[in-house]
Amino acid sequence: MSGESKSQKAYRFIRERIDDGRYVPGYRLVLGQIAGELDMSVVPVREAIRRLEAEGLVTFERNVGAQVALIKETEYLHTMQTLALVEGAATALSAPTLTPDHLRRAREVNERMRQTLDDFDPVRFTSLNLEFHAVLFEECPNPHILDLVHRGWNRMKVLRDSSFSFVPGRAHESVAEHERILDLIADGADALDIELCARAHRTATLDAVLAYQADHKHPAPSAAATEPAAATA
């Protein structure tokens, strides 16, 4: 980009990779490696990382170095728990009004999700995931519940949630669970069964993410990958 400083270039380089899921939460940001990729010194890379740290996208831990910030566990937990409840209710309340066309559209979206699994793009998958669920919950006749669902999804965007980027195996399970939800609706199942199925689908993702967080909360430092603390301070 014309007039772009080296620090801005490094910032854009790292930020794009965080946003599109190439640098997943917990990913180690090695200054020398990034500087080499950009053909610059570590100084502008360090400046870019400080800026990202100020924005809450990067954290620095002694003896580990800079890494992409993990989703704040408590906020993620509370948001997903709430979304599981309200989206499950919204889906159950929508079910009686969903037409064969709604179900056809949802199955088409789910099939597109299935097709992404071989060449997995977590950001694209997450976008399709919202499109799928929106077909099922947007007909909810209770505007207060629907508003809470929208707030939950918006909150997930603020948390930079693309859960499937670091628990990709969950994507395969998610597609299969979508089919079970659709089958229940198509069969005219009891509203409570639909609600519980939709709720369990959401909490299964939550459980997978929290398990990942627990395993990666304190990664062991690697002598080859870790730069001295002063280099990124």
C-alpha positions as CSV (number, residue, x, y, z in Angstrom):
1,M,0.0,0.0,0.0
2,S,1.3,3.5,-1.0
3,G,2.7,5.4,2.0
4,E,2.2,2.5,4.4
5,S,4.9,2.3,7.1
6,K,6.7,-0.9,7.9
7,S,4.9,-1.0,11.3
8,Q,1.5,-0.5,9.5
9,K,2.4,-3.3,7.0
10,A,3.3,-5.7,9.8
11,Y,0.1,-4.8,11.7
12,R,-2.0,-5.4,8.7
13,F,-0.2,-8.7,7.9
14,I,-0.8,-10.0,11.4
15,R,-4.3,-8.6,11.8
16,E,-5.5,-10.2,8.6
17,R,-4.3,-13.6,9.7
18,I,-5.9,-13.2,13.1
19,D,-9.2,-12.1,11.5
20,D,-9.3,-14.9,8.8
21,G,-8.4,-17.7,11.2
22,R,-4.9,-18.5,9.9
23,Y,-3.5,-17.3,13.3
24,V,-5.8,-19.1,15.7
25,P,-6.2,-18.2,19.4
26,G,-3.0,-19.3,21.2
27,Y,-0.9,-19.1,18.1
28,R,2.7,-18.1,18.9
29,L,3.8,-14.9,17.2
30,V,7.6,-15.2,16.7
31,L,9.0,-11.8,15.8
32,G,12.0,-13.0,13.8
33,Q,9.8,-15.4,11.7
34,I,7.3,-12.7,10.9
35,A,10.0,-10.1,10.2
36,G,11.6,-12.6,7.8
37,E,8.4,-13.2,6.0
38,L,8.0,-9.4,5.6
39,D,11.7,-8.8,4.8
40,M,12.1,-6.2,7.6
41,S,13.7,-5.9,11.0
42,V,11.9,-7.0,14.2
43,V,11.4,-3.4,15.3
44,P,8.3,-2.6,13.2
45,V,6.9,-6.1,13.9
46,R,7.4,-5.4,17.7
47,E,5.5,-2.1,17.2
48,A,2.7,-3.9,15.4
49,I,2.4,-6.5,18.2
50,R,2.3,-3.8,20.8
51,R,-0.6,-2.2,19.0
52,L,-2.4,-5.5,18.7
53,E,-1.8,-6.1,22.4
54,A,-3.4,-2.7,23.2
55,E,-6.4,-3.8,21.1
56,G,-6.7,-7.0,23.1
57,L,-6.0,-9.3,20.1
58,V,-2.5,-10.3,21.3
59,T,-1.2,-11.2,24.8
60,F,2.3,-11.4,26.1
61,E,3.4,-14.0,28.6
62,R,6.9,-14.3,30.1
63,N,8.9,-17.3,28.9
64,V,6.2,-17.8,26.2
65,G,6.2,-14.6,24.2
66,A,3.5,-13.0,22.2
67,Q,0.5,-15.1,21.1
68,V,-2.9,-14.5,19.7
69,A,-5.3,-13.9,22.6
70,L,-7.4,-16.7,23.7
71,I,-11.1,-15.9,23.8
72,K,-11.9,-14.7,27.3
73,E,-13.1,-17.9,28.9
74,T,-15.7,-16.4,31.3
75,E,-17.3,-14.1,28.6
76,Y,-17.4,-16.9,26.1
77,L,-18.9,-19.3,28.6
78,H,-21.6,-16.9,29.7
79,T,-22.4,-15.8,26.1
80,M,-22.6,-19.4,24.8
81,Q,-24.7,-20.6,27.8
82,T,-27.2,-17.8,27.2
83,L,-27.3,-18.3,23.5
84,A,-27.9,-22.1,24.0
85,L,-31.0,-21.3,26.1
86,V,-32.5,-18.5,24.0
87,E,-31.7,-19.9,20.6
88,G,-33.0,-23.3,21.7
89,A,-36.2,-21.7,22.7
90,A,-36.4,-19.5,19.6
91,T,-35.9,-22.6,17.3
92,A,-38.6,-24.5,19.2
93,L,-41.1,-21.6,18.9
94,S,-40.3,-21.1,15.2
95,A,-40.7,-24.8,14.4
96,P,-44.5,-24.9,13.9
97,T,-44.3,-22.0,11.4
98,L,-41.4,-23.3,9.4
99,T,-42.4,-24.4,5.9
100,P,-40.9,-27.0,3.6
101,D,-39.1,-24.1,1.9
102,H,-37.5,-23.1,5.1
103,L,-36.3,-26.6,5.7
104,R,-35.0,-26.9,2.1
105,R,-33.0,-23.6,2.5
106,A,-31.5,-24.8,5.7
107,R,-30.5,-28.2,4.2
108,E,-28.9,-26.4,1.3
109,V,-26.9,-24.3,3.6
110,N,-25.9,-27.3,5.7
111,E,-24.8,-29.1,2.5
112,R,-22.6,-26.1,1.6
113,M,-21.1,-26.4,5.1
114,R,-20.5,-30.1,4.5
115,Q,-18.7,-29.3,1.3
116,T,-16.3,-26.9,3.1
117,L,-15.0,-29.7,5.4
118,D,-12.4,-31.2,2.9
119,D,-10.8,-27.8,2.3
120,F,-11.7,-26.3,5.6
121,D,-12.3,-22.5,5.9
122,P,-13.3,-21.8,9.5
123,V,-14.4,-18.2,8.8
124,R,-16.6,-19.3,5.9
125,F,-18.0,-22.2,7.9
126,T,-18.9,-19.9,10.8
127,S,-20.7,-17.5,8.4
128,L,-22.7,-20.4,6.9
129,N,-23.4,-21.6,10.5
130,L,-25.2,-18.4,11.3
131,E,-27.0,-18.5,8.0
132,F,-28.2,-22.0,8.8
133,H,-29.4,-21.2,12.3
134,A,-31.0,-17.9,11.2
135,V,-33.4,-19.9,8.9
136,L,-34.6,-21.8,12.0
137,F,-34.8,-19.0,14.6
138,E,-35.9,-15.9,12.6
139,E,-39.5,-17.0,12.5
140,C,-39.7,-16.9,16.3
141,P,-43.0,-15.2,17.3
142,N,-41.6,-13.9,20.5
143,P,-39.6,-10.6,19.7
144,H,-38.0,-10.5,23.1
145,I,-36.4,-13.9,22.8
146,L,-35.4,-13.2,19.2
147,D,-33.7,-10.0,20.3
148,L,-31.7,-11.9,22.8
149,V,-30.7,-14.4,20.1
150,H,-29.5,-11.5,17.9
151,R,-27.6,-10.0,20.8
152,G,-25.9,-13.4,21.5
153,W,-24.7,-13.8,18.0
154,N,-23.5,-10.2,17.9
155,R,-21.6,-10.7,21.1
156,M,-19.9,-13.7,19.6
157,K,-18.7,-11.5,16.8
158,V,-17.2,-9.1,19.3
159,L,-15.4,-12.1,20.9
160,R,-14.0,-12.9,17.4
161,D,-15.5,-16.2,17.6
162,S,-14.7,-18.7,14.9
163,S,-14.6,-21.6,17.3
164,F,-14.2,-24.1,14.4
165,S,-10.7,-22.6,13.6
166,F,-9.2,-24.3,16.6
167,V,-11.6,-27.2,17.2
168,P,-12.0,-28.2,13.5
169,G,-13.2,-31.7,14.4
170,R,-16.3,-30.0,15.9
171,A,-17.3,-28.8,12.4
172,H,-18.0,-32.4,11.3
173,E,-20.1,-33.1,14.3
174,S,-22.0,-29.7,13.9
175,V,-23.1,-30.6,10.4
176,A,-24.5,-34.0,11.6
177,E,-26.3,-32.3,14.5
178,H,-27.9,-29.8,12.1
179,E,-29.4,-32.7,10.3
180,R,-30.9,-34.1,13.5
181,I,-32.4,-30.7,14.3
182,L,-34.0,-30.5,10.8
183,D,-35.3,-34.1,11.0
184,L,-37.0,-33.3,14.3
185,I,-38.7,-30.2,12.9
186,A,-39.7,-32.0,9.7
187,D,-41.2,-34.9,11.7
188,G,-43.3,-32.5,13.8
189,A,-41.5,-33.5,17.0
190,D,-42.5,-32.1,20.4
191,A,-41.3,-28.5,21.0
192,L,-39.3,-29.5,24.1
193,D,-37.4,-32.2,22.1
194,I,-36.5,-29.6,19.5
195,E,-35.4,-27.1,22.1
196,L,-33.2,-29.5,24.0
197,C,-31.6,-30.8,20.7
198,A,-30.8,-27.2,19.6
199,R,-29.5,-26.4,23.1
200,A,-27.3,-29.5,23.2
201,H,-25.9,-28.6,19.8
202,R,-24.8,-25.2,21.1
203,T,-23.3,-26.5,24.4
204,A,-21.4,-29.2,22.6
205,T,-19.4,-26.5,20.8
206,L,-18.9,-24.7,24.1
207,D,-17.6,-27.9,25.7
208,A,-15.1,-28.4,22.9
209,V,-13.8,-24.8,23.1
210,L,-13.4,-24.9,26.8
211,A,-11.6,-28.2,26.6
212,Y,-9.2,-26.7,24.1
213,Q,-8.7,-23.6,26.3
214,A,-7.8,-25.8,29.2
215,D,-5.3,-27.7,27.2
216,H,-3.6,-24.6,25.8
217,K,-3.8,-22.1,28.7
218,H,-0.2,-22.5,29.6
219,P,1.7,-23.8,26.5
220,A,5.2,-25.0,27.2
221,P,7.9,-22.7,25.8
222,S,9.9,-23.8,22.9
223,A,13.6,-22.8,22.8
224,A,13.4,-22.7,19.0
225,A,10.3,-20.6,18.8
226,T,10.5,-18.3,21.8
227,E,12.4,-15.0,21.5
228,P,13.9,-13.4,24.6
229,A,11.3,-11.5,26.7
230,A,13.1,-8.2,26.0
231,A,12.5,-8.6,22.2
232,T,8.7,-8.4,22.6
233,A,8.3,-6.4,25.7
